[in-house]
C-alpha cells in the first residue's frame, strides 16, 4: 500500500509468532473447558481465537467446546478482529471493548458483582508477564489461561538494527508499527547496539512514529515517544493513508 503511493519502504521485522497449538498445555485446557465451560471467555485476538478452534478441531474437541461456550458463557471481545472471530464461530458476543483495550475489559468485569465468583477463561496473546493477566486472576474466582501463541524477538536482529541506525542517522521519515510487542522489541534491539536514547530522540525530533491504533501507540508512549500517530478507525489502510498525508504535509 505504501509502495503504491510512491513511498520507499524498508522492511525490518521486530517480532515473530511462536505457535503453541501443538503444546499439551493447550490441549489440556481445551479439554477442561469443553467439559466445564467458563462463565466468561475473553477473546483477546482474532488470530488466537481462530487458531484455538483449529487446534480443538484437530483434537476432536471443537464441537463440544463451542456447544458449551454457546450455551452458558459470556463472550467478551477485545476488538473488532476478536469480535469477528467469535461471531464467525457462531458465538454471541456479550460485550466488546470500544477502544480495544484490556483495561476496558478489566473495568467492565469489575463492575459486575458476579466476577469474583466466576470462572474466567482468557485467550492469551502475551503469555509472559502481561499485567492484565494478573489483574484478572486477582478479580476472578478462577482464571483459566488459554495459551495459543506467543510473540518473541525475530531470529535475525540485523534488519531491525539497520533500521535503528538509519533512523538515528536521519535517513528515515517514518516508522510504522502494527502491534505493541513490535514497538517494545525495536527499542530492545536498539539497546543491543547502544542506540536506544538516540532512537527516542529521533522519534521525538521529527521522525513520524505511526501505530495502527491507540493500544499499539500506548507502547510507544511507554518507551518515551511524545506524540505517536494513529488513525481513527484503528486499521491498517487508514494508517497508511494517514502516514502518507503526514509525509506530504497535508
FENFEN-V198253 format. One record per backbone hydrogen bond with DSSP energy under -0.5 kcal/mol. NH is the residue of the N-H (numbers start at 1). CO is the residue of the C=O. Records with the same first field share a line. If there is no record, write none. Layout:
NH=CO ; CO
This chain:
5=1 ; 2
6=3
7=2
12=10
16=152
18=16 ; 150
19=17
20=148
23=20
26=23
27=23
28=24
29=25
30=26
31=27
32=28
33=29
34=30
35=31
36=32
39=119
40=119
41=74
42=121
43=41 ; 76
44=42
49=45
50=46
51=47
52=48
53=49
54=50
55=51
56=52
57=53
58=54
59=55
60=57
61=56
62=56
65=61
66=62
67=63
68=64
69=65
70=66
71=67
72=68
73=69
74=39
75=73 ; 92
76=41 ; 74
77=95
78=43
83=79
84=80
85=81
86=82
87=83
88=84
89=85 ; 86
90=87
91=86
94=75 ; 92
95=75
97=77
100=97
105=101
106=102
107=103
108=104
109=105
110=106
111=107 ; 108
112=109
113=111
115=112
117=114
118=115
120=118 ; 142
121=40 ; 119
122=144
123=42 ; 121
124=122 ; 146
129=127
130=126
133=130
134=130
135=131
136=132
137=133
138=134
139=135
140=136
141=115 ; 118
142=118
144=120 ; 142
145=143
146=122
147=145
148=124 ; 146
149=124
150=18
152=16
157=155
161=157
162=158
163=159
164=160
165=161
166=162
167=163
168=164
169=165
170=167
171=166
172=166
175=208
177=210
183=179 ; 180
184=180
185=181
186=182
187=183
188=184
189=185
190=186
191=187
192=188
193=189 ; 190
194=191
195=190
199=195
200=196
201=197
202=198
203=199
204=200
205=202
206=203
207=202
208=173
210=175 ; 208
211=229
212=177
217=213
218=214
219=215 ; 216
220=216
221=217
222=218
223=219
224=221
225=220
226=224
229=209
231=211
235=233
239=235
240=236
241=237
242=238
243=239
244=240
245=241
246=242
247=243
248=244
249=245 ; 246
250=245
